[in-house]
Amino acid sequence: MECGQCGQKIKLPKKTARRYPAYELYLYGEGNYAEENKNLLLTGIPVLFLPGNAGSYKQVRSLGSIALRKAEDVDFKYHFNFFSVNFNEELVALYGGSLQRQTKFVHECIKVILKLYRDGEFAPTSVAIVGHSMGGLVARALLTLKSFKPELINLLITQATPHVAPVMPLDRYLTDFYTAVNNHWMLKAQDLRNLTTLSVAGGFRDYQVRSGLAFLPRLSQHDSALSVVSSAVPRAWASTDHLSIVWCKELILATIRALFDLIDENTRQITEDPKKRMSVLNHHFVRHPAKIFEENPEVFTELPGIFIWITVKASKWTYSVYNDSDGKYFTFPLASHRKSYSHVYCENSMLDTSSWIYGCMNSNSSMCLEATDLSWRAELLPTTKVVMLKLQDYPSLSHIVIQVPAAVGNKYTLGCEFFKEDSRTVQLPVTHLFSFGLSSSKILLNSTGLLYNVQLQHFNQIYQAFKIYIESHCQSVKERKPSVYRLHIPWSHEDSIVVAKIPSLTEISAKLHIAQPQNDSRTPELNIFSSSDCQYEVILKTSLPQVLGQIVRFHAGAFPVYIVSNILLTYGGQLSTLRATGQCSDFSLELVRTAKPYKVEPLISIVVFLQGFNWFREIWESLSLPEVDAAVLSSQDAWFPLVSLILFLFGTGIAYWSAVFFSTSLRLFSSLWLTLIRPTVLQKDKLITPRRLCGVLSLALVSWTTCGAFAVFLIYLQYLFKVIKLHVSVRAEQNKLNRDSDHSKEPSQNSSINTVKPQSSMDSVPEANQPLANSTTIAEAVNSLKMHFTILNLFTWIVLLNLPSLIYWLKNLRYNVRLEPDPCRSTAIIIVCILEILMNSSTSEVKSSKLLKIAAKVPLPLSVAMLAFGRLHLYRVPHFVTFSLLLHVLCCVV
């Protein structure tokens, strides 16, 4: 027992502990509960928590502590044992090499957990799993293991898990893992019919995992999986960031309540009935009727006759309750309303869990002793519970009955109204994307009712984003219940709710997590739960900042591709300029001249268009070419032509300012060097020497025996040191040349005396052997420095893309010296060889090469290929850059 809040470490079999030395299994416990379970004589229901990327096993405390308090409330008739896996806080969202290992370890943990209950009276046969972030994906991956039995888990709850695709696909192990898991869940959907899965997304506040990725892939077994956004979860109604979703009290309470409602009284374990599991999850996470869950609620219920019965014939009725000592029944005869109205809507601000609305079938009497409980049709909102019934669906009902029990000390309001659906439904076309917020759509609601539905026409794409302003004005100044505004998205559970005081001006952001499916024609709605004597004005405008925010949210992972593409185009432009003029241009000038989106985007768009034809697709597949990433994004409704242009411009801007920062840093380092160390004289280096060859072999050995990213990082530091050294030497020689130039311009004091300077021994030395410190040499060195600056800029992004595997290796160095598997081992060896030659090269060798023409033209098609195949596969980016630099090396040799 390490600490009461962390839990008790479970001893694993020696073979498992030896195979997975970095991983551990814990049982959560605190206080008396922890002491009682010290001997691991467990009698509860096992739940296994799996942390996510860099997550801690201690995060289980949020669930475990609330479950423990809930168990105390029921005198431990039922209770849960929460286990947690320590994954050593690995960066599995960025390095996919350990995902398979984590999955196999979780399988071993499940077997160990179930053995702990082997001798119990109500021994479980399965484990419920709660997975945060990548932990949820690891849980889903269990079903891909050949030796795993699907019946070992019957409930899976995931929190902010990116199910669809990785956020940053930095290595092929990550993308392959996703492909294997999602393909298995699609192809083996029949095997998953006994597994109930709930995915909860964090909403717009989760900047790490957008909610669209957290929606489970559409399965053929629709009744076994549920995906919701936290902003739509009843009694939570709030977006969470990526970490707080683990400890958000409202979500934790919903999860624990659901777990307790899932218990089967006979087995004392989670029910084996998939339908009940889905009913419970829908009750707590989709539509809460403000009732305690019942598996089979009674169809008919008896109404006690001791209350006063009052008949209401009006089509609209409100009633305020305050310290009423007598209970009442208000009955609404339906016969007189069926011809004039299509719906009835009722609301109640008393947020208790008792029944309050019923339907009667005895048409001759104003009283009924037995009625249908319509409270199960209600929906809980932040300040009220509401029921809306379509009269046509209830032809046998003669009366609606509202029960108002005696209320001592309570104050609440009720209201009902009959209406035609058309009179309460208005259509508001959304403004065009290119209106840039300059135009608006508006509508005025002269409310005489309690509910309005504003249909937002043509609002169906993820790149649309709007600001909705709702201004309320009331006829009289009196205390009113707040209005509730709900943005309802019919094709996914991603509603958002805002509560506003009356009167007020309220701003609502309207944007989507998932685009409208092609076979779905439903329209998003703004539901206004209003006050009857208030007027509402709804104004809708396109929000340009939020449109850009949506683009960043959906495509920020592709930024490195666009940045590197811009730098690669600049690099090609510098080679072209060098070939044409013999001079290497500045990075910033060449970036502005050559990095043009029209050079790369049209070709990709043409290929995506042609892939819509079968003949082209067959030719493409026959060439074994991978699918263009833009086509994949289009199939996910996350792409439109202007997105690429905007991302390219973003990439240009980032490339420019990163180069400015890089150049400034280089100057600072060189200035520091000049003040501390005497600069070396400019001289021409040999490309290959025995010493450098030994260095290459050493780094290749480091790459092969330890970590490829480590070797890449070492050669990067060596290259950076070389460029700083060259920068220092160039500055020193330029300063010296300027001083000599200024000195030569001074008038001679003794012009009448003519002296002849004798020739020194240094002057007799051939020029090739003298230090190359003249203006031509400095100009050549400046050209080389500009070229090295661009190559180093390119190489910086390669290092950044390989950094996660380096961090993972350093963190696990005590367990294993060699990173296995290593996503960049072979690439690193090639890069080491290339850069060892490039760092000693100069532009004088390159511009005389016969291959320069080819090397200058290759970066353009490589940039096109990078954008075509690298957006969803970032690990391909270093390969394109490496090929371009390989041609540069050949130019130095040939």
C-alpha positions, 0 to 999 in steps of 0.5 A: 500500500503506497498511499491511501489516495493512490491505491494498492499495487496488485502483484502480477505473475512473474512472467507478466511483470518481466515482460512489461516492467514499466507497467503496473496494476493498482486497486483504488482505495482510501480510508476504511475501505482500503484497509478492508481490501488489503488482503484482496478479498474482493466482493464488488463489481470490477471496473478498470480505468485506463489513463490516456496519453501521458495520463496517470493511474491516479486519475481513477480517484475521481470515479472511485471516490464518488462510487465509494460515497454512493455505495455508502449511501446504499449501505454497501448493498452494491459497490464497485472495485476500481482498478487502474493501470499505470502506463508510465505516463507514455506519450501514446498519442504521439508514438504508436509503438507501445500501443500494442504492448499496452493492449496486451498488458491490459488483457493480462490485467483483466485475467488477474482481476477476475482471478481475485474474485474467483472464490466469491459468491457473486464472482464476475465473469467480465470487467467494465472499462473506463478509458480516458483519451488513448486509454479508450482506444487501447480498450477497443483494441482488446477485441483485435487480440486473437487470444482475447475473449469478447465476453471478458468486457460487457461495458466500455465508457470512453472519455475524450477518446479519438476513435476515428483517427489519430490527432497527430499521425506521427508514425505508421505504427499509430496509423496502422493501429487505428486501421486495425482497430476500426476495421475490426470493429466494422467487419466484426460488428456481430461479435460486438453485440454483447458489448455496450460502448459509450463515448463522451466527447469534451466539446469545443473546450477540448483543444487536444481532441476535437469531438468529431474524432470521439464519435464512434465509427458508425457500426451496423449494430447501432443499438450497442454504441452511443456517442455524446458531447458533454455539452448535451449530457443532462445535468452537465450541459457543459463543455470540458477540456481534455483533462477535466473530463476525467474529474468533471463532477457532473460527468462523474456523477452521471457515470456513477449513477449509470453504473449503479443503475446497470447492476442486476439484483440477481447476479450483483454484477453489471447486467448482461442484457444489452437493451437494459444497458443502452436504456440506462445510458440513454437515460443518463447521457441523452434524455433524462426525464427527471425520473429515477431509472426504472427498467419496466415502468408501470404503464398505468398508475393510480391517482389518489382521489384526495386532491381537488380536481379542477378542469381547465378548458383554455388553450393556454394555462399557467399556475404559480405554486407557493405554500399550497396546503392542498394538492390539486389535479388540473385536467385538460379535456382534449376533445375540444382541442384536437381539431384546432391544435396539433401539439400540447406542451407542458413545463414544470419548474419543480425539478424533483423526480416524482411523476407530475403529468398523466393521460386519462382515457375515461372520456365521460368524467372530469376525474380519473383514478387510473392514468398513463404516466406521461412523466417518462416522456418529459425532458430535463432542462437546467431550470425546468422539465418539459413535455411535448406531445403530438395529439395524433399519437395519443388518440385514446387519451381524453384528458391530460392531468397535471398533478400539483402536490401540497407544497409547503415552503416550495415555490415553482410554476407550471404551464401548459399550452395547445398549439399548431406546430406550424405556428411555433416553427419559423425558418431562418436561413443562415448567412453565407460563408463569404458574407464575413459577418457584414450581413445578417439574418433576423427574425422577430418572435412576438411570443404568446407561447412557451416554446418556439423552434427556429429552424436554421436552414442550410446549416450543415457543414463543419466550416460554417460558424455563426454568432446568434444574438437573442434579445428579449423584451418583456411587457411588464417588469416582474420576476420571471423564470430564466429562458432556456435556449438550446441549439439542437443538432438532430443527427448527433448528440452535440446539443448546447444549452444556454440559460439567460435571464429575462430581459437580456441580450444573449450570444450563442455560438453555432458550429458543428462537430460533425457535418450532416450525413448525406442521407439525413435531411433534418435541419438544426434547430434553435429551441427557445423555451420562452416566457409567454409575455416576452418578445424575442429577436433572433439575429444570426451572423457569420463569424469569421474568427470562428470559421477560421477556428473551425478550420484550425480545429479540424486541420491543425494537425496538417500544419507541419505539412504545409509549413515544410511544403513552403520551406521546400518550395523556397529551397527549390527556388534558392537552387534555381536562383543559384543556377541562374545567377550564381548567387543564393537568395535570402530565405524570406525573399525566395519564400515570397517569390516561390511559395505559391498555392497555385503551384501545388493545389490545382494538381491535387484537386484534379486528382481528387476529382478524377478519383470519382471515376472508376477507370481512374481509380482502377489505374491509380490502384494498379500503380499501388499508389496510396489514396490521396488524403484530401479524398479521405477528408472529403469522404469524412465531410471535413474538406472543401477547396478553400481549406487547403488555400487557407492552410497553405497561407497559414503555412507560409506565415508560420514558415516566414516567422519561424525563419525570422525567429531562427535567424534572430536566434542564430545572430544572438548565438553568433554574437555570444560566440564572438564575445567569448571565443576568437573566430576561426578563419574561413576555409574550404572543408573537404566533404569526406575525411576519415574522421567524419566517416568515423562520425557517420559510422558512430551515429549510424551505430547509435541509431541502430542500437538505441534510437533513430531520433536520438541519432537525428538529434545529435547530427542536428546539434552538430549541424547547428554548431557548424552553421553558427560557426560559419555565421561567426566566421562570416561576420568576423571577416565582414567586419575585418573587410569593412575596417580595411576598406575604411582604412584604405579611404583615409588620406595619406599623411605623407603623400610626398614620400613614396615607398615601395613595400617589399614582397613578403613570403606570404605573398609568394604562396599560391592563392589556393593555399592562402586563407580565403579572406577576400571579398569573393570568398566572403560572398561565397561563404554568405551564399553557403550560409543562406543555403545551410540556413534553409536546409537547417530550417527544413531539418528542424521540422524533421527533428520536431516530427521525430521528437515524440519517439525520442522522448519516449525512448529517454523516459523508458531508457531504464527499462530498455536501451533500444527503442523497439519498434523504432519508427525512424531507425532506417531513415535516421541512418540515411539522414546522418549520412546526408547531413554529414556531407551537407554540413561541409559543403558549399554553394561553389560545388553545387552550382557547377554540378550537372545535376543542379537543374534536376535538384532545383526542379524536384522540390516542386513535385515533392511539395505536391506529393507531400500535400497529397499524401502527408496530411493524414500521414505526417511520418511521410514528410521526412521521406520527401525532405530526405529525397530532396536533400539526397539530390543536393548531396549528389550535386556536391559530388557529381 
